[in-house]
Amino acid sequence: MIIGISSLAWQETDDLEAILQGTASLGFRGVEINLGSREAPLERMTRHYSRRISRRARQLGVRLAAHAPALDLNPISGNRLVRRLTFDQYREALHAARELGAQFMTVHLGVLSYPGFDRGEARRLCLEFYRRLLDAHPWPAPVIALENVGWGHRDPFLQVEDYLSLLDDLADPRAGFTLDVGHGFLAGLDMAALVRGLGPRLVNVHVHDNDGVEDWHRPLGEGVVDVAAVVRALEEAGYQGFLTFEHVSSRPPQAAVLHRIWARAKGPVPGAAGREAPGEGRDTRLP
C-alpha cells in the first residue's frame, strides 16, 4: 500500500517542490496533486513544469497521483454549460496528469443539481460524460478514478451496487475508483462491501475526518469517522493502491496518526516511516 497525502494538506505553501520535499521528509510515499488549486493552477502546469515536478518526485522516491479541479464544477449538472466547462477542465487536467506521470487522476462523480433531480437522469449524464472523457483520453495512463462525493438529498448514488454497475457499464480498464471514506461515512455507505466489490478497480482511498454531519475534511482523530474499519477491509482485500490523507489543515500531516489507526486494525503500516511533523510534539491520540 502506498501511504500518501493530498497537496491540500499543505496549506502553508503553494510550492509543489516544497510539498514533495516535505512529503518525503515525513516518510510518506505518495502525493495526490490537486490540479486547479493554488499549488497547481492549470495555467502553471505546462509540459516543462509538469515534467520537472515528475523528475523531482522520482529523485525523492515519491509517487504522484492527481486530482481533477473541483471548484464550481459538476459532471452531472442539469446545466449543460456547467457540464461543458467541467469536461474542458478535466480534459486539460488529464494532459497535465499525464505529463506528471501520475498513476491516476481522481474525478468527482458529481452531485444532484437540486433536491428531486431524477437519479436515473443523473446516472445517464454521468455515463455520457465519462464515456466522452475516456474517448478523449488516448493513453493507457493515468487511470480515471471516479470518486464518491454525494450524501443526503444531493447524492446521485445511494447503494454499493450503484457504483459497481456504473463501472461495469463504462467497461474500460482506464476507469477506476477513489473511495472517499469521509464522504462514504456521511452517506452511510457500506464501504467494506464496496472495497470487496471493486477489487482491483479501487486505486485510491481518501481518508479524512468529520462530525457525521458536514464534510469537514479535518485531520484524522478530530471527528467520528471509523477509519479503522475501512483500513481493516483494505488489508483483508490485499489492497496495494494509494491511501491518501486528504484533510485541509494549516499544519503538515503526521504519519504517526495513521500508524495508531492502522495498529487498531491490523498492525504496522507498510511503507510509511511514522515520523512526526517537525516541531509538533503534542499528543495526537485518537479518542
GIKA-V777372 format. One record per residue. N is the residue number from 1. RES is the residue in one small letter. PHI is phi in radians with two decimals (NA if undefined). Layout:
BEGIN
n res phi
N RES PHI
N RES PHI
END
This chain:
BEGIN
n res phi
1 m NA
2 i -1.76
3 i -1.48
4 g -2.31
5 i -2.39
6 s -1.47
7 s -1.10
8 l -1.09
9 a -1.33
10 w -2.03
11 q -1.29
12 e -1.51
13 t -2.60
14 d -1.99
15 d -1.68
16 l -1.07
17 e -1.16
18 a -1.17
19 i -1.12
20 l -1.09
21 q -1.11
22 g -1.12
23 t -1.05
24 a -1.12
25 s -1.18
26 l -1.55
27 g 1.57
28 f -1.42
29 r -1.95
30 g -2.62
31 v -2.33
32 e -1.74
33 i -1.45
34 n -1.42
35 l -1.20
36 g 1.54
37 s -1.56
38 r -1.16
39 e -1.51
40 a -2.58
41 p -1.09
42 l -1.03
43 e -1.16
44 r -1.46
45 m -1.47
46 t -1.23
47 r -1.02
48 h -1.11
49 y -1.19
50 s -1.08
51 r -1.21
52 r -1.12
53 i -1.11
54 s -1.07
55 r -1.11
56 r -1.14
57 a -1.10
58 r -1.10
59 q -1.06
60 l -1.54
61 g 1.29
62 v -1.91
63 r -1.49
64 l -1.94
65 a -2.36
66 a -2.35
67 h -2.21
68 a -1.15
69 p -0.98
70 a -2.24
71 l -1.06
72 d 1.08
73 l -1.95
74 n -2.82
75 p -1.19
76 i -2.04
77 s -1.04
78 g -1.25
79 n -1.74
80 r -1.09
81 l -1.21
82 v -1.16
83 r -1.09
84 r -1.13
85 l -1.08
86 t -1.06
87 f -1.06
88 d -1.08
89 q -1.16
90 y -1.14
91 r -1.14
92 e -1.13
93 a -1.14
94 l -1.05
95 h -1.09
96 a -1.12
97 a -1.07
98 r -1.14
99 e -1.16
100 l -1.24
101 g 1.33
102 a -1.15
103 q -1.24
104 f -2.70
105 m -2.21
106 t -1.26
107 v -2.30
108 h -1.45
109 l -1.28
110 g 1.78
111 v -2.24
112 l -1.10
113 s -1.15
114 y -2.79
115 p -1.02
116 g 1.65
117 f -1.04
118 d -1.07
119 r -1.20
120 g -1.12
121 e -1.17
122 a -1.08
123 r -1.13
124 r -1.08
125 l -1.09
126 c -1.13
127 l -1.07
128 e -1.07
129 f -1.10
130 y -1.37
131 r -1.13
132 r -1.11
133 l -1.15
134 l -1.16
135 d -1.12
136 a -1.53
137 h -2.08
138 p -1.39
139 w -1.77
140 p -1.26
141 a -2.49
142 p -1.39
143 v -1.14
144 i -1.60
145 a -1.77
146 l -1.24
147 e -1.98
148 n -1.23
149 v -2.23
150 g -1.67
151 w -2.80
152 g 1.18
153 h -1.28
154 r -1.85
155 d -1.51
156 p -1.36
157 f -2.20
158 l -1.76
159 q -2.18
160 v -0.93
161 e -1.07
162 d -1.07
163 y -1.26
164 l -1.14
165 s -1.21
166 l -1.10
167 l -1.14
168 d -1.06
169 d -1.24
170 l -1.17
171 a 0.83
172 d -2.38
173 p -1.12
174 r -1.54
175 a -1.77
176 g -2.15
177 f -2.50
178 t -1.92
179 l -1.53
180 d -1.66
181 v -1.19
182 g -1.09
183 h -1.15
184 g -1.09
185 f -1.13
186 l -1.09
187 a -1.45
188 g 1.21
189 l -1.35
190 d -1.37
191 m -1.26
192 a -1.12
193 a -1.14
194 l -1.17
195 v -1.00
196 r -1.14
197 g -1.23
198 l -1.27
199 g 0.99
200 p -1.22
201 r -1.30
202 l -1.38
203 v -2.04
204 n -2.71
205 v -2.29
206 h -1.56
207 v -2.11
208 h -2.83
209 d -2.08
210 n -2.72
211 d -1.68
212 g 1.49
213 v -2.16
214 e -2.07
215 d -1.44
216 w -1.16
217 h 0.98
218 r -1.63
219 p -1.04
220 l -0.99
221 g 1.69
222 e -1.76
223 g -2.52
224 v -2.14
225 v -1.19
226 d -1.54
227 v -1.26
228 a -1.03
229 a -1.12
230 v -1.24
231 v -1.02
232 r -1.10
233 a -1.13
234 l -1.13
235 e -1.11
236 e -1.14
237 a -1.47
238 g 1.18
239 y -1.09
240 q -2.14
241 g -1.50
242 f -1.37
243 l -2.14
244 t -2.01
245 f -1.10
246 e -2.17
247 h -1.57
248 v -1.80
249 s -2.66
250 s -1.55
251 r -2.26
252 p -1.09
253 p -1.27
254 q -2.04
255 a -1.06
256 a -1.09
257 v -1.10
258 l -1.15
259 h -1.03
260 r -1.15
261 i -1.14
262 w -1.10
263 a -1.06
264 r -1.14
265 a -1.55
266 k -2.59
267 g 2.67
268 p -1.06
269 v -1.19
270 p -1.32
271 g 1.45
272 a -2.18
273 a -1.46
274 g 1.36
275 r -1.37
276 e -1.29
277 a -1.12
278 p -0.95
279 g 1.39
280 e -2.02
281 g -1.97
282 r -1.27
283 d -1.29
284 t -2.04
285 r -1.08
286 l -1.40
287 p -1.17
END
